[in-house]
Structures are given as structure tokens and as C-alpha cells.
Amino acid sequence: MLWNFLTDYFRCDASLLAEPTMIARSVLQMALFCGSAFFSGSEIALVNAETLRGKD
């Protein structure tokens, strides 16, 4: 019962993934995700650099 509900709930139409708008949205989402990861890493590096500089 639960398994059937979950498979019905998460079922998707694969043909929708090939539409140009969906491809553009996916590319934009990946670009935003990579940008977020880059800036999070930069923030961590700057905080650690300030910590190391303060120990001198």
C-alpha cells in the first residue's frame, strides 16, 4: 500500500525532461548551486585566513 503510493507520487514523465525550458532550468539550477558552493568555500577560506593571521 505505502510502496504503491510512493511510486505513484514520485513517478515522472521522462519526456518532460527533454523540453527546452526544463533543460534551461536545470542548467540554471546547477550554475546557482556551483556558485553557492564557490562562495561558501571562499567564506570559509577567508575566515580561516583571518584566524591564522590573528595567531601571529
C-alpha positions, 0 to 999 in steps of 0.5 A, spaced: 500 500 500 505 505 502 510 502 496 504 503 491 503 510 493 510 512 493 511 510 486 505 513 484 507 520 487 514 520 485 513 517 478 515 522 472 514 523 465 521 522 462 519 526 456 518 532 460 525 532 461 527 533 454 523 540 453 527 546 452 525 550 458 526 544 463 533 543 460 534 551 461 532 550 468 536 545 470 542 548 467 540 554 471 539 550 477 546 547 477 550 554 475 546 557 482 548 551 486 556 551 483 556 558 485 553 557 492 558 552 493 564 557 490 562 562 495 561 558 501 568 555 500 571 562 499 567 564 506 570 559 509 577 560 506 577 567 508 575 566 515 580 561 516 585 566 513 583 571 518 584 566 524 591 564 522 593 571 521 590 573 528 595 567 531 601 571 529 
